[in-house]
Amino acid sequence: MVKVAADMTSKLEEYEQMLSEDVELARLVPFRVTSRDANKRARVTKALQSNICEDTVAVLDDNHQRWMQNPSAFWTGPLPCSVNSPDPHVQIVARSHKTNPDNE
């Protein structure tokens, strides 16, 4: 079974390469070949290319370790930065924090 899976993976990679290199061929073939985690990789790449402001990056960097060790600290801890920040990501975090019923 493992040999069959390895052979199939090899063939699918070959087909994926052929279709990505030849647009005309790709149009004629009624199937698309993509790896299982292609969508996840594309989302991560897109997120890393976004233009989030430096304030947001600083907040994420400063609090990453604490939030990873204790995820509830995201909701229960102090606001990581000013609610008046122009960055929409920061405003979302602040509003989420304020609307969480556990904060009452």
CNS distance restraints for C-alpha pairs under 8 A (distance, minus, plus):
assign (resid   1 and name CA) (resid   5 and name CA) 6.26 0.50 0.50
assign (resid   2 and name CA) (resid   6 and name CA) 6.15 0.50 0.50
assign (resid   3 and name CA) (resid   7 and name CA) 6.11 0.50 0.50
assign (resid   4 and name CA) (resid   8 and name CA) 6.03 0.50 0.50
assign (resid   5 and name CA) (resid   9 and name CA) 6.01 0.50 0.50
assign (resid   6 and name CA) (resid  10 and name CA) 6.18 0.50 0.50
assign (resid   7 and name CA) (resid  11 and name CA) 6.28 0.50 0.50
assign (resid   8 and name CA) (resid  12 and name CA) 6.07 0.50 0.50
assign (resid   9 and name CA) (resid  13 and name CA) 6.10 0.50 0.50
assign (resid  10 and name CA) (resid  14 and name CA) 6.26 0.50 0.50
assign (resid  11 and name CA) (resid  15 and name CA) 6.19 0.50 0.50
assign (resid  12 and name CA) (resid  16 and name CA) 5.99 0.50 0.50
assign (resid  12 and name CA) (resid  33 and name CA) 6.91 0.50 0.50
assign (resid  13 and name CA) (resid  17 and name CA) 6.18 0.50 0.50
assign (resid  14 and name CA) (resid  18 and name CA) 6.25 0.50 0.50
assign (resid  15 and name CA) (resid  19 and name CA) 6.08 0.50 0.50
assign (resid  15 and name CA) (resid  33 and name CA) 7.16 0.50 0.50
assign (resid  16 and name CA) (resid  20 and name CA) 6.10 0.50 0.50
assign (resid  16 and name CA) (resid  32 and name CA) 7.83 0.50 0.50
assign (resid  16 and name CA) (resid  33 and name CA) 5.30 0.50 0.50
assign (resid  16 and name CA) (resid  34 and name CA) 6.72 0.50 0.50
assign (resid  17 and name CA) (resid  21 and name CA) 6.19 0.50 0.50
assign (resid  18 and name CA) (resid  22 and name CA) 6.19 0.50 0.50
assign (resid  19 and name CA) (resid  23 and name CA) 6.55 0.50 0.50
assign (resid  19 and name CA) (resid  25 and name CA) 6.28 0.50 0.50
assign (resid  19 and name CA) (resid  26 and name CA) 4.94 0.50 0.50
assign (resid  20 and name CA) (resid  26 and name CA) 7.24 0.50 0.50
assign (resid  22 and name CA) (resid  26 and name CA) 6.29 0.50 0.50
assign (resid  23 and name CA) (resid  27 and name CA) 6.28 0.50 0.50
assign (resid  24 and name CA) (resid  28 and name CA) 6.53 0.50 0.50
assign (resid  25 and name CA) (resid  29 and name CA) 6.34 0.50 0.50
assign (resid  26 and name CA) (resid  30 and name CA) 7.89 0.50 0.50
assign (resid  26 and name CA) (resid  32 and name CA) 7.85 0.50 0.50
assign (resid  34 and name CA) (resid  38 and name CA) 6.33 0.50 0.50
assign (resid  37 and name CA) (resid  41 and name CA) 6.24 0.50 0.50
assign (resid  38 and name CA) (resid  42 and name CA) 6.12 0.50 0.50
assign (resid  39 and name CA) (resid  43 and name CA) 6.20 0.50 0.50
assign (resid  40 and name CA) (resid  44 and name CA) 6.26 0.50 0.50
assign (resid  41 and name CA) (resid  45 and name CA) 6.11 0.50 0.50
assign (resid  42 and name CA) (resid  46 and name CA) 6.09 0.50 0.50
assign (resid  43 and name CA) (resid  47 and name CA) 6.08 0.50 0.50
assign (resid  44 and name CA) (resid  48 and name CA) 6.16 0.50 0.50
assign (resid  45 and name CA) (resid  49 and name CA) 6.29 0.50 0.50
assign (resid  46 and name CA) (resid  50 and name CA) 6.35 0.50 0.50
assign (resid  52 and name CA) (resid  56 and name CA) 6.55 0.50 0.50
assign (resid  52 and name CA) (resid  57 and name CA) 7.08 0.50 0.50
assign (resid  52 and name CA) (resid  87 and name CA) 7.51 0.50 0.50
assign (resid  52 and name CA) (resid  89 and name CA) 7.56 0.50 0.50
assign (resid  53 and name CA) (resid  57 and name CA) 6.57 0.50 0.50
assign (resid  53 and name CA) (resid  87 and name CA) 6.46 0.50 0.50
assign (resid  54 and name CA) (resid  58 and name CA) 6.05 0.50 0.50
assign (resid  55 and name CA) (resid  59 and name CA) 6.21 0.50 0.50
assign (resid  55 and name CA) (resid  87 and name CA) 7.85 0.50 0.50
assign (resid  56 and name CA) (resid  60 and name CA) 6.17 0.50 0.50
assign (resid  56 and name CA) (resid  87 and name CA) 7.25 0.50 0.50
assign (resid  56 and name CA) (resid  89 and name CA) 6.83 0.50 0.50
assign (resid  56 and name CA) (resid  90 and name CA) 6.06 0.50 0.50
assign (resid  57 and name CA) (resid  61 and name CA) 6.03 0.50 0.50
assign (resid  58 and name CA) (resid  62 and name CA) 5.90 0.50 0.50
assign (resid  59 and name CA) (resid  63 and name CA) 6.05 0.50 0.50
assign (resid  59 and name CA) (resid  80 and name CA) 6.29 0.50 0.50
assign (resid  59 and name CA) (resid  81 and name CA) 7.10 0.50 0.50
assign (resid  60 and name CA) (resid  64 and name CA) 5.48 0.50 0.50
assign (resid  61 and name CA) (resid  65 and name CA) 7.96 0.50 0.50
assign (resid  63 and name CA) (resid  67 and name CA) 6.03 0.50 0.50
assign (resid  63 and name CA) (resid  80 and name CA) 7.80 0.50 0.50
assign (resid  64 and name CA) (resid  68 and name CA) 6.04 0.50 0.50
assign (resid  65 and name CA) (resid  69 and name CA) 6.18 0.50 0.50
assign (resid  66 and name CA) (resid  70 and name CA) 6.01 0.50 0.50
assign (resid  66 and name CA) (resid  71 and name CA) 7.68 0.50 0.50
assign (resid  66 and name CA) (resid  73 and name CA) 7.33 0.50 0.50
assign (resid  67 and name CA) (resid  71 and name CA) 4.66 0.50 0.50
assign (resid  67 and name CA) (resid  72 and name CA) 7.30 0.50 0.50
assign (resid  67 and name CA) (resid  73 and name CA) 5.96 0.50 0.50
assign (resid  67 and name CA) (resid  74 and name CA) 5.90 0.50 0.50
assign (resid  70 and name CA) (resid  74 and name CA) 7.90 0.50 0.50
assign (resid  71 and name CA) (resid  75 and name CA) 7.87 0.50 0.50
assign (resid  72 and name CA) (resid  76 and name CA) 6.23 0.50 0.50
assign (resid  73 and name CA) (resid  77 and name CA) 5.00 0.50 0.50
assign (resid  74 and name CA) (resid  97 and name CA) 7.61 0.50 0.50
assign (resid  75 and name CA) (resid  96 and name CA) 7.87 0.50 0.50
assign (resid  75 and name CA) (resid  97 and name CA) 5.38 0.50 0.50
assign (resid  75 and name CA) (resid 100 and name CA) 6.98 0.50 0.50
assign (resid  75 and name CA) (resid 102 and name CA) 7.65 0.50 0.50
assign (resid  75 and name CA) (resid 103 and name CA) 7.27 0.50 0.50
assign (resid  76 and name CA) (resid  97 and name CA) 7.56 0.50 0.50
assign (resid  76 and name CA) (resid 102 and name CA) 7.27 0.50 0.50
assign (resid  76 and name CA) (resid 103 and name CA) 6.06 0.50 0.50
assign (resid  79 and name CA) (resid  83 and name CA) 7.96 0.50 0.50
assign (resid  79 and name CA) (resid  94 and name CA) 6.34 0.50 0.50
assign (resid  79 and name CA) (resid  97 and name CA) 7.27 0.50 0.50
assign (resid  80 and name CA) (resid  94 and name CA) 7.99 0.50 0.50
assign (resid  81 and name CA) (resid  85 and name CA) 7.76 0.50 0.50
assign (resid  81 and name CA) (resid  90 and name CA) 7.50 0.50 0.50
assign (resid  82 and name CA) (resid  90 and name CA) 7.96 0.50 0.50
assign (resid  83 and name CA) (resid  90 and name CA) 7.07 0.50 0.50
assign (resid  83 and name CA) (resid  91 and name CA) 5.81 0.50 0.50
assign (resid  83 and name CA) (resid  94 and name CA) 5.88 0.50 0.50
assign (resid  84 and name CA) (resid  91 and name CA) 7.46 0.50 0.50
assign (resid  85 and name CA) (resid  90 and name CA) 6.67 0.50 0.50
assign (resid  85 and name CA) (resid  91 and name CA) 6.85 0.50 0.50
assign (resid  86 and name CA) (resid  90 and name CA) 7.83 0.50 0.50
assign (resid  86 and name CA) (resid  91 and name CA) 7.57 0.50 0.50
assign (resid  87 and name CA) (resid  91 and name CA) 6.50 0.50 0.50
assign (resid  88 and name CA) (resid  92 and name CA) 6.14 0.50 0.50
assign (resid  89 and name CA) (resid  93 and name CA) 6.40 0.50 0.50
assign (resid  90 and name CA) (resid  94 and name CA) 6.18 0.50 0.50
assign (resid  91 and name CA) (resid  95 and name CA) 5.98 0.50 0.50
assign (resid  92 and name CA) (resid  96 and name CA) 5.97 0.50 0.50
assign (resid  93 and name CA) (resid  97 and name CA) 6.10 0.50 0.50
assign (resid  94 and name CA) (resid  98 and name CA) 6.22 0.50 0.50
assign (resid  95 and name CA) (resid  99 and name CA) 6.09 0.50 0.50
assign (resid  96 and name CA) (resid 100 and name CA) 6.14 0.50 0.50
assign (resid  97 and name CA) (resid 103 and name CA) 7.59 0.50 0.50
assign (resid  98 and name CA) (resid 103 and name CA) 7.12 0.50 0.50
assign (resid  99 and name CA) (resid 103 and name CA) 7.80 0.50 0.50
assign (resid 100 and name CA) (resid 104 and name CA) 7.90 0.50 0.50
